[in-house]
Every structure is written in C-alpha cells, then in structure tokens.
Amino acid sequence: MQRFDPSHIPRLTSSTTLNPIALPPTKGAPTMKRMLRTTLATFAAAALVLTAGQAFAAGTEAGQSISNTASVDYTIGGTPTTTPSNPTSFLVDRMINPVVVYTGAATVTVVAGATNYVLPFTIQNLSNTPLATNEYFNLTTSEVTANIMQNVEIYRDVNGDGLLDGGDTLVLAPVLLVRDAAPLEYLIVADVLAAGGAPDTATPGLTAPYDLVATAWAGALVGDGALAADGDGNDAAASEIVFADAQGTASVEVAAPDGIHSARGTYITAATLGVAKSVSNGVSGYQIPGDVVTYTIAVTNSDSVNAATAVTISDAIPGFTLYSLGTLTCTGAGFTAEYDHGAGFSTTEAPANTVTAVRCSGGSIAASGNASMAFGAAIQ
C-alpha cells in the first residue's frame, strides 16, 4: 500500500500558470525558442473553477477525473509550430482520515463505588469521500493500565455538553460520519469498582487511562469489518482507498496511516471520606423517655495530599425523638449549621418539634484531617 503525507495533496486553482522555460540550442539544428505551457484540454470548467460546494478541508473529492495535455510552441525557419503532448489523466483516490480529540480535563477524579463517570471526546471525518457515499467508523475503547473501572460504554453526547444526560444514546453499531462536517461529541462512561479490591480503588492517585478508538469500517454493521486500503500500488484509472490518518494514542495503532485514530482521557482515584456514627447514653446512664441522647458523626479524610471540599454532613432526626434546641455543633473549616423544618434546609433552628433533619454544609476537610457533626435528640 502506498503511503503519503496528506499535506502534499495538490490544490487546483483557476490562476495556475507556468513560466516559460528556455531550452538550449540543439546541435545541428537552427536556434529555436521553445516554451512549455500547460493547457487543461479535457478538464471541464466546473472542475477547474472550484465551487464552494467542492472546496472542502479534505481536498478534491474522490473519483474526480483530472486530465491535461501539454504543448510545445516553437518557431523553425520563421514558421511557428505547436506540438501537443499525449494526454494524461487519473482519478482522485479516496483518502480516509478520522480524527479523534479528547476534550476533557487532564484527569477526571473518581471515587470508589461511584457510577457514570465521563470522559468527553469529539470525532471528525476529514476524508474526501463523495457525499453520496456513506462512511462508517467503528468506535471502541482501549484500557491502558490497571483495571479500576467497570461497565465501560460509549455514548453519543447528543446535546454536546460533555455530560451523560437522558437524551444521550448508547453506541452499539458503527457510526455514520459525514465527511468534512463539524466534529460530533462522544462520551466514554464507566463505573468505579468498589473499594477493597486489587487494586483498591479507595487508594488515592490510581490512574485509569482510556482511549476512544475510531476505525474506518466497511459498512453499518459490526460484522462488516474494517475498511481495507489498496495494497497493490496506484492505478490511475481507479479511485482507490488510501489511509491518511495521523498516529493516535491507542496500542492498536501499530503504524499510521492505518485507518484508525484515537485519543486518550484518564480517570484518577480520590480518597473516600470515612464516616462513623455513634450515640451516647442519656443523663440517666440509660436511654429512657425524657433522656437527651447525643448523636455524633465523625468524618475523616484519608487522602494525605488533597483536601476534601464542598463537604456536607447530614442526618435525619430519628423517630420517637425530638431535636433538642441549641445542640447542633459543626467542627471543621467553613461549615454552616442548618435545619430542615419540612420545606428545605435553612439556618432557622426553632421550633424544635418541627425539625426533621439537621446538617453541617459547605465545609472542607484538610488532607489527613477530620470534621464532625453532633446534635441532641430527646426520647419521647
């Protein structure tokens, strides 16, 4: 298969000219003035003067016939003469060039056991395939290192917001990409394995790079297989398939161009906050009606490097108890004590008998630090 740099594709213009070439005298013959000029003898004007519909980023459309004939004008013995060359012609080959781009953050932070984490990408078809020809690409994922994710899937990001929304669609078959259209958004979506495995996803700093791979495909069905490029050299009379893609990130791309392109996004684990709840005895030393017991929720950050931000600790007031006014305390940086009287949280505490839940919101916990919430409840 012939390989080439697509940047060397010639561009036709309506103003192409050739400067005269002075040829040396021929021995034994009179001195001649010779000039070589190129005339597009059989090339239709519609192909020479490119219209807006024909001028696109991938170059001249595959299958276009390009023909020309050269001529030599000269004078011998005062007689001007023109001698035409033989005509040459060829068909423009079909160039396949998928482009995948990762558009997300450098790393996407994930937490053990959580679901639906997204890596966003765009895919564009910069081929020169005729618009009347459907061009399909099969999308797959490639995991690079340790397995800390599961249920990995690809979605079409219909509204292009980089998030998994209700209108986004699961990709189950090769996708149709119109040549030279705007990039389309796709998502890799995956869940994080539960903590305690090997490797333990509760360990901060574990990375899981994933490649989104687009492979030129022979049709709309998975069983149609990868598109095959020409492998027996150029045939000027045929519009042959030639791969022109760049090298991507996935290991399946052995040597570009190969009809495959990919880009990479990376998940990284964060520490999971530890939560422990306890309840005290009442003043009686037991837990009898009339006693006020204290509930304490302790939170620890096991990450020795990163602080936990936007932390909210919340708890409902248990049945058969009433919140005890003035007992809610929040320890830690930046927390706000709030109360729910049935219509949402606010900083209004009284009356006690309508408080259904309490919380400490909007705080942060330093690396290797801790925070807590405590409140009293009177047993009825």
N, C-alpha and C positions, 0 to 999 in steps of 0.2 A: 504494500500500500504506500502510495506516495504521500509524504508528509510535508507540510509547508507552513510558513508563518502567515496567518490571515492578514497581517498588516501590510503584506506585499500585494494585496489584491489591487489590480489596476482600476482606476476610476476614469470613466469616459466623460468628456466634456465636449461642448459644441465649439470650443475655440482651440482645439488641439492643432498645432501646426508643426512642420518640420523645417528646420533651417536648411538652406542649400548646402550641398556637400561638393566641394571642388575635387575632382578626380585628376590624377596626374596624366600627362600625355601617354598614349600607347605607342610603343616602339614601332616605327614603320608606318604609322598612320598619321593623318593630319591632326593638329591640335583640336580638341573638342571641348566645348563647355557642356558639362553634364550636371544635371540637378535631379535628385531623387525627391519625388513628392508622393505622399500617401493620399489616396482617394478612397473613400468608403463607397465602393461602387455598388455593392449589393446590400448594404445596411440601410434599412428603412429609416426615414427621418424620425419616426416615433421612437426608435431605439437610440438614435444619436442625440436628440434633444430630450433629455430625461424629464419626464413629467413628475409632479410632486408625488404621485402615487407609486412611481417606480424608484424614486430616490430614497433609500432607507439605510439604516445603520449597517446592515449585514452586507451591503453591496448589491451588485446586479443579480436579478432573480435567476434561480437555477432554470436551465432549459433554454435561456435566451441564446439565440444564434448570433455570433459575431463574425462578420466576414469583411474582408478588404482585399483590394488589389493595388499593387504599387505600379508606378510607371516611371520611365526614364525619358526625359526630354533632352534632345541634343541637336546640334547642327553640324553637318558634314558637307563641305563644299558649298556652303551657302544655302543648303536645303534643310529646313527644320523638320525634325522627325520625332515621333513619340512611339516608344515601345512599351507595351504593357507587360506586367509580370503575370505569372499564374495566380489565380485567386486562392486565398486561404480562408478557412472557416473552422469554427469549433463551437460546441455548445458549452455554456457555463455550467460547471459542476455544482452539485447540491452540497453546500457546506453546513455541517451540523455543529452548533456551538451553544450548549446550555451554560447558563451562568447562575450559580447559587451563592447567595450572600447572607451571612449571619448578621442580624440587625439588633441583637440584644446587648445587655450589659456584659462586661468582661467575664463575670461569673454570676450565676443565679443561685442564691442561697436557699438551701432546703433544710427541712427539719425531719428527723426520724419519724416514720409512720404517716407523714402527711401526703396528700394526693394532689394530682393535677398541676404539677409544676411545668412551666412553659419555657421553651427555647424558640424564639421567633426567627424566621428566615424569609428571604424573597427568592423567587426563581424567575428567570427571564430567558426567552428563546431568541438568541441573536443569530439564528440560521438565515439562509436566503431561500428557504423552501417556498415554492409558489403558494400564494394564499389559498388556492383551491385545494391544496394538499394538506390533509390533517397530519399534524406532527405530535407524537405522543412521547411522554417521558415517564419512566417508572421511578417512583420515589421510595427509598428505603432508608433505614437508619443503620449506623455503624457505631458500636460501642468501643471505646478506645482502651479503657483500663478497668479497674475493679468494679464488680457488679454491686452497686449500692441502690440501683433503681429497678423498677419492675413495671409491667403493663405499659411498655413504651409504644406509643402510637403517633401517627401523623394526621394532622387536621388541616383542612383548608380554612384559613383565617378570613372569613367572608367579609367582615367589616374592616379588616386591616388594622385593628387596634393593638395587636400583639398579645391579646389575652384570649383565653378559652371562654367563649360565650355560647349562649344557647343556639344561635344560628350557625355556628361553625360546623363543618361536616367532616366526618371521618373519611380518610382516603383509603380506599380498598382496591383501586384499579389504577392503571396508568392514567396520567392526567394529560389533557389536551392543552398545549401552549401555542397560541398563535404567534407566528414569527414577528419580531420587532414590536410587539405590544408592550405596554408598561409591565413592570415586574408584578407578580402575584405573591401574596403573603401566605406562608405555610407555617405550621407550628409542630415542633416535637413536644409531646405531652407525656409525662411519666410520673409515677408514684415512687415515694421513697420507702425502702424496706424498713421494717420495724427495728427498733434498737435491740441490741443483744446478739446479733448475728456475727458472721465473719465475712467481711469486716463489719465492725459495729458502727452503724450509722449515727449513733449518738456521739461519736468521736468527731470533734470539730476539725475542719480542714481537709476531709477526704474529698477528692475530686472525681467527677464522672463526666469526661468529655464525650459528646455525641456528634457524629457527622450526619448531616442530611445529604443524601446522595441522589442525584438526578441522572438517570441513564437513558440515552436515546433508545426508543422502543419501536418495534416493528408494527404495532397496532394497539388497539384499545383494550386488549385482554392481556392479563398477566402471562398466559400461556403463549402469546405471540412471540415472546423472546426479544432479546436485544437486537437493535438495528445493526446490520453488518455493513461495513465500509467496503469500498472497492479494494481489491487486493492484487490486481494483475496489471497495474500501470494505467496510464491515462489513455483514453480513447476519445479523440477529438470529436467523433461523431455521436458520442453518448454523454448524457448528463449523469455523472456518476456520484456516488455518495463519498464524501471526504470529511473526516473528522477534523475540527479546528478548535477544540476546546482547550482551555488552559489547565495546568495541573492544580488539582484541589487538595483537600486535606486527608481524605479517606485512603486507607491502605489498598482498597480495591483498584485505585488508580495507579497502575504499575508505571505507565509511561504515557503521558499526554502527548498528542491528542488521541483520545480513545472513545469519544462519545459519552464520557462520564465527567461530571463535575460535582464538587461537594464543598461544603463549608462546615465549620465546627463551632458549637457552643458548649459551655461547661457548667455543670452543676457543682456546688460545693456545700458540704455539710456544715451546719452550725450546731453549737451545743444545745441540748434540750434542757430547759429550766426544770429543776427538781421541785416538786410540790409535796408538802406534808401537812396534814391537818390533825389537830388534837383538841380535846375538850376537857375542861377542868371539873373538879368536884364543886358542889355548891358550898355555901357558908357552913352548912350542917356537916360537911365532910362527906355527904352523900349527894344524891341528885333527886331531891324530893320536890313536890309542888311548893312554890314560893321561893325556892333557891334560884339564884342567878349563876348560871354556868358561863364560862368564857371559852369561846372558840378561837383558836389561833391557827392561821395558815402561814406557814413558813416557806419561802421561795428562795432557792439557791441557783446561782449561775456557775456552772461547771467550766465554762469557757475561760481559760486563763489569759486570753488575748483580747476578746471582744466584749464590750458592754451589751447588755440587752436593753433595748429601748421600747417605748410605747407599751410598757407593761401595765396590765390591768388585772388586779386580784379581786374576784367577786365571789359572793356566797349568798344563798337564799336563807331567810330566817326559817328554821325548822318548824314543822307543825307542832302544835301543843305548847308553843313558846311565844313570847312577845319580845321584840327588840327592847333592850334596856338603854334608855336615853343617856347620851354622853359617854358611851363605852367604845365607840368605834375609833380605833387608832391605826394609823398607817406609818410604818417605819421604812425608810429608804428615801431616795432622792426624787423630789418632784411629784410625789403622789398627792392626789386630791381625794378627800373623803366624800362619798356620795351615797344617796339613799333613794330607794325606789318605793314610792307610795302607790304603785299600781299603774302609773302613767309615764314611766320612764325615769331615769336617774336625774337627780339634781342635788344641790348642796343643802336643801332644806331637810332638817332632821325630824322635827316634831310634826304630827303627834306620833308617839311610839307605836300605838296599836294599828297604824296603817302601813308601817314599814314592812315590805315583803322581801327586800333584799338590800344588801349593802355592798359597796366596793371601794377599792383604792385604785384610782385610774391615772393614766398618763405619766407614770414614773419610769425610772431607769434603774438597772442593777449593774454595777460595775463588774468588770471581769473578776471572776472568783469571789464575787460579792453576794450579798443576800438582802432580802426585804421581807416584810411580814405584814399581815393584817390581823387584828383581833377585835372581837366585839362580844358583848354580853347578851344573853338571852334568858329571860325569866320563865321558869317552868310553870305552866298554868295548872 
